[in-house]
Amino acid sequence: MVFICISNIPNSLYNYIAPPKNEGFSLKLLTLNARGLCDMGKNAWLGFEIIKNCDLVGLSETKISEKQIKSEKINPKSIYERYFGYKTHWNYSKTSSSRSSGTAFIYNKALEQYFESIESDNDGRAIMIRFKINNTYLRIIQLYCKTNQRNIKSCTKVDNLKDLILEWVNKGIKENERIIVMGDQNAAFNPSQDRKSTRKDKISKPESILIKKLVNEIKLIDIFALRKKDKNVMTYKDISRLDYILLDKKLISNLSDKGIIKNDELKLYTDHAALYLELSF
């Protein structure tokens, strides 16, 4: 077992100075299915090794309850805010005691000057944050869709989540905001490429209505979609690509970097890869 001390936080984490609002700068975003954040050592490792290199991180499957977040005992919120100096927003189920869901945003306090609003669903499946950066409104949505989307034809919770996400996205488009949808879709957009299979009759139809509408109808860009000469990288274990960053086409010119993090250390804590992108304004 590895114990990580969370008391010796480098001063550099507190000394980040945001650029003036009129100057250009880069914004690094990352999304990760954390597969539970009840282990405080895991939170400390993520803070040191993953989150400290980003401006904003969206997390899925936190498995954190309202009781844990509001507890006076040490918890993920207190670790990230008190020990690392971040700003956080947590979303958990308001309708069930189940801890199977949970989404969150963790971001550098320097971004607080750009903060506009935060919204979330009632089931811990989606959270949306808005910033205004150099006269550009960003609407960032973090998702954790219900497991096994390809075998779910329709159910109230799936339909409600789909309708809410599309409502958020369409409202942003109407208000000329820039949209980013990221997280665990629990569905492959193109199963013939995004799932390892020995079947000869490989299917290319999107496995969920939501991802189909976001990509095919709203025309958000799947920035990790397979291109010629590229090798497709699976994000769930080594068998499926279920995690996505879908980017507004108006932000493509701002995209300066992107990548997928899969290493042995991360595999100790989750069976998903971390996806990131960097935008320059």
C-alpha positions as CSV (number, residue, x, y, z in Angstrom):
1,M,0.0,0.0,0.0
2,V,1.3,3.5,-0.9
3,F,0.7,6.4,1.5
4,I,0.9,9.9,0.2
5,C,1.5,12.8,2.5
6,I,-0.9,15.7,1.7
7,S,0.6,18.2,4.1
8,N,3.7,19.2,2.1
9,I,2.1,21.0,-0.7
10,P,4.5,22.8,-3.0
11,N,4.2,26.6,-2.7
12,S,4.0,26.8,-6.5
13,L,0.4,25.5,-6.3
14,Y,-0.6,28.6,-4.5
15,N,1.4,31.1,-6.5
16,Y,-0.2,30.8,-9.9
17,I,-1.0,34.3,-11.2
18,A,-3.7,34.5,-13.9
19,P,-2.9,36.7,-16.9
20,P,-4.8,40.0,-17.3
21,K,-8.2,39.5,-19.0
22,N,-7.1,41.2,-22.1
23,E,-4.0,39.1,-22.7
24,G,-4.0,35.7,-24.5
25,F,-3.3,32.5,-22.6
26,S,-3.7,28.8,-22.8
27,L,-6.4,26.7,-21.0
28,K,-5.8,23.0,-20.4
29,L,-8.8,20.8,-19.7
30,L,-8.8,17.1,-18.7
31,T,-11.6,14.6,-18.3
32,L,-11.3,11.3,-16.3
33,N,-13.6,8.5,-15.1
34,A,-12.1,8.3,-11.6
35,R,-13.9,5.1,-10.6
36,G,-14.6,6.4,-7.2
37,L,-12.9,9.0,-5.0
38,C,-13.6,7.7,-1.5
39,D,-9.9,6.8,-1.1
40,M,-8.1,9.9,0.2
41,G,-4.7,8.6,-0.9
42,K,-6.1,8.3,-4.4
43,N,-7.3,11.9,-4.3
44,A,-3.9,13.1,-3.1
45,W,-2.2,11.2,-6.0
46,L,-4.6,12.7,-8.6
47,G,-3.9,16.1,-7.1
48,F,-0.1,15.8,-7.4
49,E,0.2,13.8,-10.6
50,I,-2.8,14.7,-12.8
51,I,-4.8,17.7,-11.7
52,K,-1.9,20.0,-10.9
53,N,-0.9,20.1,-14.6
54,C,-4.4,21.3,-15.7
55,D,-6.5,24.4,-15.4
56,L,-9.8,22.5,-15.2
57,V,-10.6,18.8,-14.7
58,G,-14.0,17.1,-15.2
59,L,-14.5,13.9,-13.2
60,S,-17.0,11.1,-13.7
61,E,-18.0,8.2,-11.4
62,T,-16.8,9.9,-8.3
63,K,-19.2,7.8,-6.1
64,I,-19.3,10.7,-3.7
65,S,-22.5,11.4,-1.7
66,E,-23.8,14.7,-0.3
67,K,-23.2,13.4,3.2
68,Q,-19.5,12.9,2.4
69,I,-19.0,16.3,0.8
70,K,-20.7,18.1,3.8
71,S,-18.9,16.1,6.4
72,E,-16.5,17.9,8.7
73,K,-14.1,14.9,8.3
74,I,-11.5,14.9,5.6
75,N,-13.1,14.3,2.2
76,P,-12.3,14.9,-1.5
77,K,-13.7,18.5,-1.4
78,S,-11.5,19.4,1.6
79,I,-8.4,17.8,0.0
80,Y,-8.7,19.7,-3.3
81,E,-9.8,23.0,-1.8
82,R,-7.8,23.1,1.5
83,Y,-4.6,21.3,0.6
84,F,-4.3,22.0,-3.1
85,G,-6.0,25.4,-3.2
86,Y,-8.4,24.5,-6.0
87,K,-12.1,25.5,-6.5
88,T,-14.5,22.6,-6.8
89,H,-18.1,21.9,-7.7
90,W,-19.6,18.4,-6.9
91,N,-22.7,16.8,-8.3
92,Y,-24.3,13.7,-6.7
93,S,-27.7,12.0,-6.8
94,K,-30.4,14.1,-5.1
95,T,-33.0,11.4,-5.7
96,S,-31.2,8.2,-4.5
97,S,-28.8,7.1,-1.8
98,S,-26.9,5.1,-4.4
99,R,-23.3,6.2,-4.9
100,S,-22.9,4.7,-8.3
101,S,-22.7,8.0,-10.1
102,G,-21.2,11.4,-9.4
103,T,-19.6,14.2,-11.5
104,A,-17.4,17.1,-10.5
105,F,-15.3,20.0,-11.7
106,I,-12.0,20.9,-10.1
107,Y,-10.2,24.0,-11.3
108,N,-7.5,26.5,-10.6
109,K,-8.8,29.4,-8.5
110,A,-7.3,31.8,-11.1
111,L,-10.2,30.9,-13.3
112,E,-12.7,32.2,-10.8
113,Q,-12.4,35.7,-12.3
114,Y,-13.9,34.2,-15.5
115,F,-16.6,32.1,-13.8
116,E,-20.2,32.7,-14.9
117,S,-22.5,29.9,-13.7
118,I,-22.8,26.2,-12.7
119,E,-25.7,23.8,-13.3
120,S,-26.2,20.1,-12.7
121,D,-28.8,17.3,-13.0
122,N,-30.5,15.5,-10.1
123,D,-28.8,12.1,-10.6
124,G,-25.1,12.9,-10.5
125,R,-24.7,12.3,-14.2
126,A,-24.0,15.7,-15.6
127,I,-22.6,19.0,-14.6
128,M,-22.1,22.2,-16.7
129,I,-19.9,25.2,-16.0
130,R,-19.6,28.5,-17.9
131,F,-16.7,30.9,-18.2
132,K,-16.3,34.2,-20.0
133,I,-12.7,34.4,-21.3
134,N,-11.6,37.4,-23.5
135,N,-15.2,38.0,-24.6
136,T,-15.7,34.3,-25.5
137,Y,-18.3,32.3,-23.5
138,L,-17.3,28.7,-22.8
139,R,-19.9,26.1,-21.9
140,I,-18.2,23.0,-20.6
141,I,-20.3,19.8,-19.8
142,Q,-18.9,16.8,-17.9
143,L,-20.9,13.5,-18.4
144,Y,-21.2,10.1,-16.8
145,C,-23.8,8.3,-18.9
146,K,-25.5,5.2,-17.7
147,T,-23.6,1.9,-18.2
148,N,-24.2,-0.3,-21.2
149,Q,-25.9,2.3,-23.4
150,R,-25.9,0.0,-26.5
151,N,-28.3,-2.4,-24.8
152,I,-30.6,0.3,-23.4
153,K,-33.3,1.2,-25.9
154,S,-35.0,3.8,-23.7
155,C,-35.6,4.5,-20.0
156,T,-36.7,7.6,-18.1
157,K,-33.2,8.4,-16.7
158,V,-31.4,7.9,-20.0
159,D,-33.9,10.0,-21.8
160,N,-33.9,12.7,-19.2
161,L,-30.1,13.0,-19.3
162,K,-30.1,13.1,-23.1
163,D,-32.8,15.8,-23.1
164,L,-31.0,17.9,-20.5
165,I,-27.6,17.7,-22.3
166,L,-29.2,18.7,-25.6
167,E,-31.0,21.5,-23.9
168,W,-27.8,22.8,-22.4
169,V,-26.0,22.5,-25.8
170,N,-28.7,24.1,-27.9
171,K,-29.1,27.0,-25.4
172,G,-25.3,27.6,-25.7
173,I,-25.5,27.6,-29.5
174,K,-28.4,30.0,-29.4
175,E,-26.4,32.4,-27.2
176,N,-23.3,32.1,-29.4
177,E,-21.3,30.3,-26.7
178,R,-18.5,27.7,-27.4
179,I,-19.4,24.2,-26.4
180,I,-17.3,21.4,-25.0
181,V,-18.9,18.1,-24.0
182,M,-16.6,15.6,-22.3
183,G,-16.6,12.5,-20.1
184,D,-17.7,8.9,-20.1
185,Q,-20.4,8.3,-22.7
186,N,-20.5,4.6,-21.9
187,A,-21.2,4.1,-25.6
188,A,-19.0,3.9,-28.7
189,F,-19.7,6.4,-31.5
190,N,-18.4,4.0,-34.2
191,P,-18.3,0.4,-32.7
192,S,-16.4,-0.9,-35.7
193,Q,-13.5,1.2,-34.7
194,D,-14.1,2.0,-31.1
195,R,-14.5,-1.6,-29.8
196,K,-12.2,-4.5,-30.1
197,S,-14.2,-7.3,-31.6
198,T,-13.7,-10.6,-33.4
199,R,-17.1,-10.3,-35.1
200,K,-17.0,-10.1,-38.9
201,D,-20.2,-8.1,-39.1
202,K,-18.8,-5.1,-37.3
203,I,-21.4,-2.3,-36.6
204,S,-20.6,1.4,-37.3
205,K,-23.9,2.8,-36.0
206,P,-23.5,5.0,-32.8
207,E,-24.6,3.1,-29.7
208,S,-26.5,5.9,-28.0
209,I,-28.9,8.6,-29.3
210,L,-27.0,11.3,-27.3
211,I,-23.6,10.8,-28.9
212,K,-25.3,10.4,-32.3
213,K,-27.1,13.8,-32.0
214,L,-24.0,15.6,-30.6
215,V,-21.7,14.5,-33.4
216,N,-24.0,13.8,-36.4
217,E,-26.6,16.5,-36.0
218,I,-25.1,19.3,-33.8
219,K,-21.7,18.7,-35.5
220,L,-19.5,18.7,-32.4
221,I,-16.0,17.5,-33.3
222,D,-14.7,14.2,-31.8
223,I,-11.1,15.3,-31.5
224,F,-9.8,11.8,-30.9
225,A,-11.7,10.2,-33.8
226,L,-9.6,7.8,-35.9
227,R,-7.8,9.5,-38.8
228,K,-5.8,8.0,-41.6
229,K,-2.4,6.8,-40.3
230,D,-3.6,7.2,-36.7
231,K,-3.8,4.3,-34.3
232,N,-7.1,4.2,-32.4
233,V,-6.6,4.4,-28.7
234,M,-9.1,2.6,-26.4
235,T,-10.0,4.5,-23.3
236,Y,-11.7,1.8,-21.3
237,K,-9.2,-0.9,-20.4
238,D,-7.9,-1.9,-23.8
239,I,-11.2,-2.9,-25.3
240,S,-13.4,0.2,-25.9
241,R,-13.3,3.9,-26.6
242,L,-16.1,5.2,-24.3
243,D,-14.5,8.5,-23.2
244,Y,-14.8,11.5,-25.4
245,I,-14.0,15.2,-25.8
246,L,-16.5,16.7,-28.3
247,L,-15.5,20.2,-29.3
248,D,-17.4,23.1,-30.9
249,K,-16.1,23.5,-34.5
250,K,-15.6,27.2,-33.7
251,L,-12.9,26.2,-31.2
252,I,-10.9,24.1,-33.6
253,S,-8.7,27.1,-34.4
254,N,-8.0,27.4,-30.7
255,L,-6.9,23.8,-30.2
256,S,-3.2,23.8,-29.6
257,D,-2.7,20.3,-28.0
258,K,-4.5,17.1,-27.2
259,G,-3.6,13.7,-25.7
260,I,-4.6,10.5,-24.0
261,I,-2.9,9.5,-20.7
262,K,-2.6,5.8,-20.2
263,N,0.2,4.6,-17.8
264,D,0.8,2.0,-15.2
265,E,0.3,4.4,-12.3
266,L,-3.1,5.6,-13.5
267,K,-4.2,2.0,-14.0
268,L,-3.7,1.4,-10.3
269,Y,-6.6,3.8,-9.6
270,T,-9.0,3.5,-12.6
271,D,-9.7,1.4,-15.7
272,H,-10.2,4.5,-17.9
273,A,-7.7,6.7,-19.6
274,A,-7.5,10.5,-19.1
275,L,-8.2,12.7,-22.0
276,Y,-7.0,16.3,-22.3
277,L,-6.9,19.2,-24.7
278,E,-5.3,22.7,-24.6
279,L,-7.0,25.8,-26.0
280,S,-5.2,29.0,-26.8
281,F,-7.0,32.4,-26.6
